[in-house]
Amino acid sequence: VQRGRVLPRHVRAPGPLRAWLHRTRTGRPHVTWKYAATLDGRIAATDGTSRWISGPESRAIVHADRARLDAIVVGTGTVLADDPWLTARLPDGSLAPHQPLRVVVGTRDLPTRARVLDDAAPTLVLRTHDVDEVLDALTAHPDVLLEGGPRLAGAFLAARRIDRIQAYIAPVLLGDGLSAVRDAGVHTIAEAIRFRRERVETVGADVLITLVPDREQRSG
């Protein structure tokens, strides 16, 4: 429940309890990788445009998620390419009462006027590419959302630090463009990083697929 209304089922689970239990068990934050992609796995067209691949219903769920999460993580490449605000907003466009910590990872300098550096929400800039250094800096933030881009997602996947995936798949085809993930450390099918389906839902015109790591995966 938030501000007197019941949130949709997709927003309530897994919730803070799962993140807290995960941190208690592992000593690190629970990381959800969220992305929106086309049917052919593209998150942007060849010219870099990506607004909007997913529909308004999907974007509303993302903002509701942000309004309860502890931190949002992106790379410097995402900030330089898209200048995202990374805030949680209510349906009327105003800022939600709770804002997650905005975390920017990478060694490139950010423009002083980048929206992520304003005072709408706190921001932490981590000048590193080491996934575990990032998570060590976020131990006080148990529920973390990883929002991009493909190289950062690949680094977290390669380090086996993705605890859940929320993939918003839109009924759109691009045929070319930016892939959702790069450099995940997989060179052969035997090394594939496998997940199991937790839930599949229709969200407007999109399909939301929620996955968790397949702890029983076998190679070969």
BAVEXKE-52162 format. One record per residue (C-alpha): x, y, z. Coordinates in Angstrom, 3 decimals, m for minus. Example, Ala and Ser with C-alpha at 12.3 -4.5 7.8 and 13.67 -1.06 7.14 Angstrom:
2
<kegu <12.300; m4.500; 7.800>>
<kegu <13.670; m1.060; 7.140>>
END
This chain:
220
<kegu <0.000; 0.000; 0.000>>
<kegu <1.321; 3.446; m0.884>>
<kegu <m0.368; 6.728; 0.026>>
<kegu <m3.703; 5.044; 0.638>>
<kegu <m3.885; 2.938; m2.530>>
<kegu <m3.062; m0.672; m3.292>>
<kegu <m0.284; m1.029; m5.837>>
<kegu <m0.601; m3.517; m8.720>>
<kegu <0.510; m7.097; m8.095>>
<kegu <3.639; m6.679; m10.225>>
<kegu <4.801; m3.807; m7.999>>
<kegu <4.282; m5.534; m4.638>>
<kegu <6.524; m8.539; m5.344>>
<kegu <9.192; m9.350; m4.391>>
<kegu <9.242; m6.248; m2.170>>
<kegu <11.587; m5.157; 0.584>>
<kegu <11.423; m8.479; 2.445>>
<kegu <13.160; m10.416; m0.331>>
<kegu <15.855; m7.775; m0.602>>
<kegu <16.400; m7.758; 3.160>>
<kegu <16.606; m11.547; 3.317>>
<kegu <19.015; m11.573; 0.381>>
<kegu <21.321; m9.038; 2.026>>
<kegu <21.159; m10.953; 5.321>>
<kegu <22.134; m14.179; 3.530>>
<kegu <24.775; m12.845; 1.113>>
<kegu <25.938; m9.568; 2.653>>
<kegu <25.228; m7.646; m0.551>>
<kegu <22.250; m5.819; m2.064>>
<kegu <19.583; m7.582; m4.108>>
<kegu <20.011; m6.470; m7.734>>
<kegu <17.166; m6.375; m10.248>>
<kegu <18.136; m5.706; m13.864>>
<kegu <15.301; m3.897; m15.614>>
<kegu <15.231; m3.213; m19.331>>
<kegu <12.758; m2.595; m22.137>>
<kegu <13.461; m4.235; m25.492>>
<kegu <11.940; m5.034; m28.843>>
<kegu <11.066; m8.545; m29.974>>
<kegu <14.540; m8.806; m31.509>>
<kegu <16.283; m7.736; m28.299>>
<kegu <17.069; m4.110; m29.184>>
<kegu <16.972; m1.319; m26.616>>
<kegu <17.621; 1.475; m29.130>>
<kegu <17.575; 2.037; m32.887>>
<kegu <20.756; 2.501; m34.924>>
<kegu <20.531; 6.291; m34.475>>
<kegu <20.402; 5.865; m30.701>>
<kegu <16.725; 6.719; m30.226>>
<kegu <14.884; 4.619; m27.651>>
<kegu <11.814; 6.639; m26.601>>
<kegu <9.519; 4.956; m26.343>>
<kegu <10.027; 1.227; m26.878>>
<kegu <7.752; 0.209; m24.023>>
<kegu <4.224; 1.520; m23.509>>
<kegu <2.876; 3.940; m20.886>>
<kegu <1.584; 1.144; m18.676>>
<kegu <5.070; m0.366; m18.418>>
<kegu <6.612; 3.013; m17.667>>
<kegu <4.055; 3.600; m14.896>>
<kegu <5.084; 0.331; m13.224>>
<kegu <8.754; 1.302; m13.456>>
<kegu <8.067; 4.599; m11.697>>
<kegu <6.059; 2.825; m8.999>>
<kegu <8.993; 0.447; m8.510>>
<kegu <11.443; 3.341; m8.273>>
<kegu <9.270; 4.924; m5.583>>
<kegu <9.942; 2.008; m3.227>>
<kegu <13.472; 0.960; m4.201>>
<kegu <16.660; 2.077; m2.473>>
<kegu <18.951; 2.815; m5.433>>
<kegu <19.052; 2.999; m9.250>>
<kegu <22.341; 2.193; m10.995>>
<kegu <23.365; 3.302; m14.495>>
<kegu <26.654; 3.735; m16.322>>
<kegu <28.244; 6.965; m17.449>>
<kegu <27.471; 5.960; m21.032>>
<kegu <23.741; 6.052; m20.324>>
<kegu <24.016; 9.495; m18.719>>
<kegu <26.065; 10.859; m21.627>>
<kegu <23.757; 9.381; m24.270>>
<kegu <20.320; 9.936; m22.743>>
<kegu <20.684; 12.449; m19.887>>
<kegu <18.139; 10.525; m17.769>>
<kegu <16.631; 12.061; m14.641>>
<kegu <16.316; 8.703; m12.805>>
<kegu <13.596; 9.963; m10.486>>
<kegu <10.390; 8.302; m9.305>>
<kegu <7.378; 10.194; m10.564>>
<kegu <3.673; 10.018; m9.797>>
<kegu <1.048; 9.663; m12.569>>
<kegu <0.645; 13.463; m12.692>>
<kegu <4.381; 13.876; m13.372>>
<kegu <5.283; 15.211; m9.939>>
<kegu <8.062; 13.694; m7.865>>
<kegu <7.135; 10.791; m5.602>>
<kegu <7.648; 11.280; m1.839>>
<kegu <10.458; 8.711; m1.800>>
<kegu <13.350; 9.015; m4.227>>
<kegu <15.980; 6.284; m4.608>>
<kegu <19.675; 7.032; m4.555>>
<kegu <20.872; 7.678; m8.115>>
<kegu <24.164; 5.860; m8.746>>
<kegu <26.347; 6.522; m11.786>>
<kegu <29.166; 4.052; m12.441>>
<kegu <32.185; 4.680; m14.672>>
<kegu <35.311; 6.765; m15.137>>
<kegu <34.121; 9.283; m17.717>>
<kegu <33.355; 12.815; m16.553>>
<kegu <29.727; 13.911; m16.467>>
<kegu <28.455; 17.267; m17.741>>
<kegu <27.908; 19.642; m14.850>>
<kegu <24.350; 20.209; m16.066>>
<kegu <23.448; 16.509; m16.275>>
<kegu <19.954; 16.053; m14.878>>
<kegu <21.131; 13.221; m12.640>>
<kegu <23.256; 15.763; m10.729>>
<kegu <20.377; 18.038; m9.744>>
<kegu <18.819; 18.205; m6.285>>
<kegu <15.648; 16.210; m7.085>>
<kegu <17.223; 13.129; m5.485>>
<kegu <20.589; 12.176; m3.966>>
<kegu <23.290; 11.031; m6.392>>
<kegu <26.422; 8.932; m5.902>>
<kegu <29.104; 8.863; m8.617>>
<kegu <31.387; 5.828; m8.410>>
<kegu <34.485; 6.109; m10.573>>
<kegu <35.014; 2.377; m11.019>>
<kegu <34.127; m0.489; m13.334>>
<kegu <34.340; m3.113; m10.593>>
<kegu <30.918; m4.603; m9.864>>
<kegu <31.749; m5.677; m6.324>>
<kegu <33.109; m2.215; m5.505>>
<kegu <29.752; m0.807; m6.587>>
<kegu <27.822; m3.246; m4.416>>
<kegu <30.147; m2.662; m1.449>>
<kegu <29.296; 1.044; m1.690>>
<kegu <25.581; 0.187; m1.573>>
<kegu <25.438; m2.135; 1.430>>
<kegu <23.064; 0.305; 3.150>>
<kegu <20.727; 0.082; 0.143>>
<kegu <19.414; m3.511; 0.014>>
<kegu <17.021; m3.164; m2.954>>
<kegu <18.887; m2.010; m6.075>>
<kegu <17.614; m1.494; m9.622>>
<kegu <20.101; m1.789; m12.487>>
<kegu <18.830; 0.218; m15.455>>
<kegu <21.620; 0.243; m17.982>>
<kegu <23.276; 0.254; m20.304>>
<kegu <24.347; m2.929; m22.100>>
<kegu <27.992; m2.922; m20.987>>
<kegu <27.091; m2.355; m17.332>>
<kegu <24.462; m5.091; m17.550>>
<kegu <27.068; m7.375; m19.118>>
<kegu <29.510; m6.669; m16.304>>
<kegu <26.919; m7.530; m13.643>>
<kegu <25.944; m10.685; m15.526>>
<kegu <29.557; m11.762; m15.941>>
<kegu <30.084; m11.269; m12.209>>
<kegu <26.907; m13.280; m11.475>>
<kegu <25.459; m10.348; m9.561>>
<kegu <22.006; m10.234; m11.168>>
<kegu <19.409; m11.606; m8.750>>
<kegu <16.314; m10.891; m10.825>>
<kegu <15.472; m9.703; m14.331>>
<kegu <12.464; m7.636; m15.328>>
<kegu <12.299; m7.663; m19.118>>
<kegu <9.609; m5.504; m20.707>>
<kegu <9.229; m6.887; m24.238>>
<kegu <7.390; m4.629; m26.674>>
<kegu <5.647; m5.825; m29.868>>
<kegu <8.173; m3.913; m31.985>>
<kegu <10.877; m4.954; m34.447>>
<kegu <13.917; m2.848; m35.366>>
<kegu <16.122; m5.355; m37.208>>
<kegu <19.263; m3.591; m35.991>>
<kegu <20.370; m1.319; m33.189>>
<kegu <21.732; m1.515; m29.674>>
<kegu <21.448; m4.891; m27.943>>
<kegu <20.234; m5.176; m24.359>>
<kegu <23.537; m6.624; m23.125>>
<kegu <27.167; m6.830; m24.214>>
<kegu <30.307; m8.558; m22.949>>
<kegu <28.700; m10.873; m20.398>>
<kegu <31.665; m13.240; m20.439>>
<kegu <29.908; m15.937; m22.495>>
<kegu <31.874; m17.455; m25.372>>
<kegu <30.088; m20.755; m25.957>>
<kegu <26.620; m22.138; m25.315>>
<kegu <27.983; m24.232; m22.450>>
<kegu <28.791; m20.962; m20.630>>
<kegu <25.304; m19.504; m21.105>>
<kegu <23.920; m17.735; m18.033>>
<kegu <20.570; m19.361; m17.485>>
<kegu <17.504; m18.052; m15.691>>
<kegu <14.158; m19.565; m14.826>>
<kegu <10.790; m17.946; m15.320>>
<kegu <9.184; m16.561; m12.196>>
<kegu <6.254; m14.741; m13.775>>
<kegu <4.912; m13.625; m17.167>>
<kegu <2.362; m10.810; m17.361>>
<kegu <0.699; m8.644; m19.972>>
<kegu <1.220; m4.945; m19.312>>
<kegu <m0.695; m2.908; m21.862>>
<kegu <0.723; m3.929; m25.238>>
<kegu <3.933; m5.234; m23.648>>
<kegu <4.864; m8.493; m21.948>>
<kegu <6.719; m8.343; m18.623>>
<kegu <8.904; m11.406; m18.043>>
<kegu <10.325; m11.774; m14.538>>
<kegu <13.226; m14.205; m14.146>>
<kegu <15.540; m15.378; m11.395>>
<kegu <18.860; m17.248; m11.696>>
<kegu <18.628; m20.945; m12.443>>
<kegu <20.612; m22.306; m9.511>>
<kegu <20.323; m25.812; m10.929>>
<kegu <21.743; m25.015; m14.365>>
<kegu <24.047; m27.570; m15.905>>
<kegu <26.484; m27.090; m18.755>>
<kegu <26.567; m29.239; m21.860>>
END
